[in-house]
Amino acid sequence: MADPDALDPSQQSLWRPLRLLQASMDADIARLYSEQQIDGLKPSFVLELLRLHARGPLTIAELAESVERTHSALSQKVAAMREAGWVETVVGDDARTRKVTLTDKARGVIGRLAAEWRATEAAVAELEDEIPYPLSQVVTDIEQALARRSFHDRIAAKLAEDPAWE
């Protein structure tokens, strides 16, 4: 019988540790919210809530553009934030458009969310001072490498060498 680990390429991953690290850090942020009785708030909502607070009601397209996400992804996130009670949609400038706005619940904690954002950024800066190669530099270096050759093209080239892809 074949070794299941040998059959499962996901047993080795350069990518997964980064995702697990981010999930762990997000869980710590969520724990801070829980300690402050900010129930039902996901760390992944905070950027959009802060953006809406700063810029006022925005259409999903405007919000998506401002946070550099796709319309589809933001539409799904807005639905989740609406279900959790953080945002609502209101009639826009004309009857055909809808704008996303903060609820009273969100406005009641937005100052604390801004404080958490600043503290998180300061904590990341502190971490970067403790490590020999800052994550922000890693991101910049990866972006530059991908500008030379896209991730798509790199994966496609590897797949072209793999007979299982044919």
N, C-alpha and C positions, 0 to 999 in steps of 0.2 A: 504494500500500500504506500502511495506517495505521501511524503511529508506535507501536511496542509500549509505549513509556513512557506515551503518552497513553491507552492502553487499560488500563493497570495502575495502579489507584488506590493500590496498596501502595508505589509509588515515593515517595510523600509520606507521612510519618508523624510525628505529634507524640508517639506512644506508644513507637515502636521505640527511640529513643535512650535512654529510661529503662531499657528491658529490656536493651539492649546494655551500658549502664553497669553495671547490677547484675551481668550475666554476667561482665563484665571484672573487677569487684571480687571476685566469687566465685572466678574463676580465680586471682586473686592469693592468696586464702585457701587454695585447693587447692594452690597451689605451695608455700606454707608447710608444709602437711601432708606433701607429697612430700619436701621438704627434711629433715623430721623422720622420714622413713620410716614415716609413718602411711598405709599403703597402703590403697586402696579406700574411703577416707572422702570423702564428698561434703559440702561446706559445708552443704547443705540438710538433712543428718542431725543436725547438732550441737544444734539446739534441743531435739529430741526426746530425744537421748541425755542432755543435761544435765537435762532435766525428769525422766527416768526415774531418774537418779542421785539427784536431790534428793527425789523423792517415792516411790521404791521401785517395785516392779512395779505396772503399771496395765493395765486392759483397754484395748483400742483405743479404745473410746468415751470412757473417762476421759482418755486421752492426747490424743485429738482435741479434746475440750472444753478441756483445759488449754492447748493451743497454738492454739486458735481455728481449727481446720480441720474439714472434714467427715469423717465416719466413713469414707466411701469413699476419700477422698484419703489418710487416715492408714493405712487398710488396705493400700493399694498401697505406701505408703512403708515400712511395717513389713515387708512382703514383701521389698522391695529391701534394707532394712537387715539382715534375717535372712539373705538370700542372700549378703550381703557379710560376714556374721559378726559384726555389731555387736550384734544382739539375738537373743533366743530367746523362744519362748512356752512358758509353764508352766501347769500346772493352777491355776486360781484358787481362790477360797474354797469353791466347790463344784465338782463334777465337770463341770458344764455350762459353766463359764466358763474362759476362757484369759486369762492376763496376760502382758504383754510385760515382759521384764527384760533387763538388760544382760548381755552375755557377759563372760568374763574378758578377752577382747581389748579390749572397750570400757572395762571398769573399769581396765585398765592404762594408758589414755591420757586418762581423764576429767579429770584434773588439768590436763593440757596443753590440753584442749579448753576448760576454764573459763578458763585464762589467755588463750587466743586470743580467746575471746568478750570478755573485759574489754579486751584490747588493741584489738580491732576497734571496740568501742564508743568507746574513747578516741580512736582514729584518726578515726572519723566525727565526734566532737565537735571535733577539731582541724580537720577539713575545714570544718565548719560555721562555725568562727571565721574562716576564710579567705574565705568567700563572703558576698556582701551579703544573701542571703536563704536561711536554713538549710533544708535538706531537711525536717527535722522540722516546720518551720513550714508548708512547702508541703503536707505531708501533712495537717496540722491544718486548713489552709484548704480543701483539697479535700474533706475529710470534712465540714466545715461546709456547703460548697456542695452536696454530695450529700445532706445531711440536708434541705436546702431542696427539692431536686428530684433524684430518683435518676438514676443513670447509665442505667438501663433506660429511664426516661421520656424522658431527653434523646435517646438513640439512636432510640427509637420515634418521637419527634416529627420527627427528621431523616429517618427512613425514610418517614414519611407524606408528605413533600414530594418524595420521589424516585420517579418513575414506574417505574423498574426494579425496585422492591420489590414492586409490585402483581402 
